[in-house]
Amino acid sequence: MEKDKKEPKRRIGILDLERRKYPRFKINLPLDYYRVDTTSGQAGRTENASEGGLEIYFPEKMQIGERLKLRLFFSSSKEDLKAIEVLAEVVWLDILAGDGEYRSGVKFVDIAAEDVTKLKDFLESLTR
């Protein structure tokens, strides 16, 4: 065999796990959003959430790279409604998801440290 041609290594018994920086939690949460260049907002909902971003169902089609201001609402208890605000960027799009909704993934671009703590605490409470 030639020096520059290598055989691929065999891998037996290796589990192919999805590698993410933050674990995802399947949860349906309401949110308000508006495009950075506008002041009129609309409502959407999450399909899953992590400390780094969200999978969102929007009532309109987004564009990759589009920046959005989001206000995400959640509650750890019935009396404890919280909201966080983030600047997010659309990183992937899906085809029309049905019911007139478009599924997209966003990553957080700018989020206050206090809001990171609120979100992290909420997500951790889902595992208890």
Phi, psi and omega in degrees: 000141180292153182298320185280350177259121181247144175284143176294143178288138176276138179236114182245133175076022179260128178273127180271096180265148176291130181258113178233150178291322181234141177292148179260146178237124178285113183202138180262109180235144176283151175209155171250147179214157168208150178293146184303326184271008179229169177245351179270132184250169176221172180255147175219189177210152179270156171252324173208164185218151173214177178290344184252350181175186185219152164259124188234144169258116180255153176280359181218159180282135178258174176240143176298135181092349180293138179258137183228145169263127183242146170234112185257132182249136177205167183214135175271338177213172184296329182263359190247068179281129180236157176221144173234153178241135181220154167261126184232158178236133178289125182246341174206157182231154175233168177293171178308124187276351184108162182053028178071018181251148178244128182269132181216158174248137177234147173248149179284130179257321180215123180213134181294147181304321179297320179289326175299316179298315179301313181294315180300314179299318179297312181297321177295328180292339179287341181266355182273000000 
